[in-house]
Every structure is written in C-alpha cells, then in structure tokens.
Amino acid sequence: MDFLKGIAGKVVGGLVGLIVVAAALSWWQMDERDRTALIDSAGNIAVWIGLVLVLPWATFFLSAWASKFDSNAAGAALVLLLTSVEVAVLLWLFKWDLGGATAWTFGVLGMLTAVVYNVFTCDWLAERFG
C-alpha cells in the first residue's frame, strides 16, 4: 500500500508541476490586454466571494428575526433576499454582462453555491441566535 501511495504522490506532484509550467507559459505568451482582463475578472470574483462569505454573518440578526416566525417561508424569503443581493452585485461587478457560455456556466454555479451557503449559514445562525 505504501508503494501505491508513493507512486500516486509522484503522479500528482508531476501533474501539479505540469499545470504550473503550462500556466506560466500561458501567462508569458498572453498579451497585455488579456492579462489585464484576467486580473480584473479575478479581482471581481474575489470581491464577490468575500461578499457571499460575509453577508449572512453581517446580517445574523435577520436570521434570528426570521426564526421567530417558525415558518420555512420566512427563512426562504431571507435566503432569497441575500442571494438576490449577491447576484445583483455579481452582475454589477461584471457590468451586467458575464460574457460567453463558459462565464455564464461558472456564474450560475457560483450563484447556486451561494444559495446553498446562505441556506446552511442562515440555518446555523438561526439555531444559535434565534
């Protein structure tokens, strides 16, 4: 078993090294306009992920308030409100246009992940503070 672990570690290490070299070559070959667009997009994504992570915690009092209704509708409305704000900010960061099909696919996956995160976080906050 240790033999297989050693081989697997070497294969994974080699793949990671190959990915790093390919990324470095791609970055080196890229023109300045594409580099700037990539950096801007990465910054926008980082800001949006930060918002998604912080917003439910910053509005913990809303989770406690919604839990007092003893209704799933109140919790669903809160999650819908938080997710709507996050989606609006995402679209605003990208000037209301995510671009092509790949960008929309990742945008939708990010939005669905935000919904799941909001549900679990708001539920946890409601249990602790509600």
C-alpha positions as CSV (number, residue, x, y, z in Angstrom):
1,M,0.0,0.0,0.0
2,D,2.8,2.4,0.8
3,F,4.2,1.7,-2.7
4,L,0.9,2.8,-4.3
5,K,0.8,5.9,-2.1
6,G,4.3,6.8,-3.2
7,I,3.5,6.4,-6.9
8,A,0.3,8.3,-6.5
9,G,2.1,11.2,-4.8
10,K,4.7,11.3,-7.6
11,V,2.0,11.3,-10.2
12,V,0.0,14.1,-8.5
13,G,3.2,16.1,-7.9
14,G,4.1,15.7,-11.6
15,L,0.6,16.8,-12.7
16,V,0.7,19.9,-10.4
17,G,4.2,20.8,-11.8
18,L,2.9,20.4,-15.3
19,I,-0.1,22.7,-14.6
20,V,2.2,25.3,-13.0
21,V,4.6,25.3,-16.0
22,A,1.6,25.4,-18.5
23,A,0.1,28.3,-16.6
24,A,3.4,30.2,-16.5
25,L,3.9,29.7,-20.3
26,S,0.3,30.8,-21.0
27,W,0.8,33.9,-18.9
28,W,4.1,34.7,-20.6
29,Q,2.5,34.3,-24.1
30,M,-0.6,36.3,-23.2
31,D,-0.8,39.9,-24.5
32,E,-1.2,42.8,-22.0
33,R,-4.9,43.3,-22.8
34,D,-5.8,39.7,-21.9
35,R,-3.6,39.8,-18.8
36,T,-5.4,42.9,-17.6
37,A,-8.8,41.4,-18.3
38,L,-7.8,38.2,-16.4
39,I,-6.6,40.2,-13.4
40,D,-9.7,42.3,-13.4
41,S,-12.0,39.3,-13.5
42,A,-10.1,37.5,-10.8
43,G,-10.4,40.6,-8.6
44,N,-14.1,40.8,-9.2
45,I,-14.6,37.2,-8.4
46,A,-12.6,37.5,-5.2
47,V,-14.7,40.5,-4.1
48,W,-17.9,38.6,-4.8
49,I,-16.8,35.5,-2.9
50,G,-15.9,37.8,0.0
51,L,-19.3,39.3,-0.1
52,V,-21.0,35.9,-0.2
53,L,-19.0,34.7,2.8
54,V,-19.6,37.8,4.9
55,L,-23.2,38.9,4.1
56,P,-25.1,36.2,6.0
57,W,-22.8,36.7,9.1
58,A,-23.2,40.5,8.9
59,T,-26.9,40.1,8.9
60,F,-27.1,37.5,11.6
61,F,-29.9,39.4,13.3
62,L,-32.2,38.8,10.3
63,S,-31.7,35.1,10.7
64,A,-32.7,35.4,14.3
65,W,-35.7,37.5,13.4
66,A,-36.8,35.1,10.7
67,S,-36.5,32.1,13.0
68,K,-39.1,33.7,15.4
69,F,-41.8,33.2,12.8
70,D,-41.5,29.4,13.0
71,S,-42.1,29.3,9.3
72,N,-40.0,28.0,6.4
73,A,-41.3,30.8,4.3
74,A,-39.6,33.4,6.4
75,G,-36.3,31.6,6.1
76,A,-36.8,31.1,2.4
77,A,-37.5,34.8,2.0
78,L,-34.3,35.7,3.8
79,V,-32.2,33.4,1.7
80,L,-33.9,34.8,-1.4
81,L,-33.1,38.3,-0.3
82,L,-29.5,37.6,0.5
83,T,-29.0,35.7,-2.8
84,S,-30.7,38.4,-4.8
85,V,-28.3,41.0,-3.4
86,E,-25.3,38.7,-4.1
87,V,-26.4,38.1,-7.7
88,A,-27.0,41.8,-8.3
89,V,-23.6,42.6,-7.0
90,L,-22.0,39.9,-9.2
91,L,-23.7,41.2,-12.3
92,W,-22.8,44.8,-11.4
93,L,-19.2,43.9,-10.9
94,F,-19.1,42.4,-14.5
95,K,-21.0,45.4,-15.9
96,W,-24.3,43.4,-16.3
97,D,-22.7,41.1,-18.8
98,L,-20.9,37.9,-17.8
99,G,-19.7,37.2,-21.3
100,G,-19.8,33.9,-23.1
101,A,-21.2,30.5,-22.2
102,T,-18.3,29.5,-20.0
103,A,-18.6,32.6,-17.9
104,W,-22.3,32.1,-17.5
105,T,-21.8,28.5,-16.5
106,F,-19.4,29.4,-13.8
107,G,-21.6,32.3,-12.8
108,V,-24.6,30.1,-12.4
109,L,-22.5,27.5,-10.5
110,G,-21.3,30.3,-8.2
111,M,-24.8,31.5,-7.7
112,L,-26.1,28.0,-6.8
113,T,-23.2,27.6,-4.4
114,A,-24.1,30.9,-2.8
115,V,-27.7,29.7,-2.3
116,V,-26.5,26.5,-0.6
117,Y,-24.1,28.5,1.6
118,N,-26.8,31.0,2.5
119,V,-29.2,28.2,3.5
120,F,-26.7,26.4,5.7
121,T,-25.3,29.6,7.3
122,C,-28.7,31.2,7.9
123,D,-30.0,27.9,9.4
124,W,-27.0,27.7,11.7
125,L,-27.3,31.3,12.8
126,A,-31.0,30.9,13.4
127,E,-30.3,27.9,15.7
128,R,-27.7,29.8,17.7
129,F,-29.2,33.3,17.9
130,G,-32.9,32.6,17.3
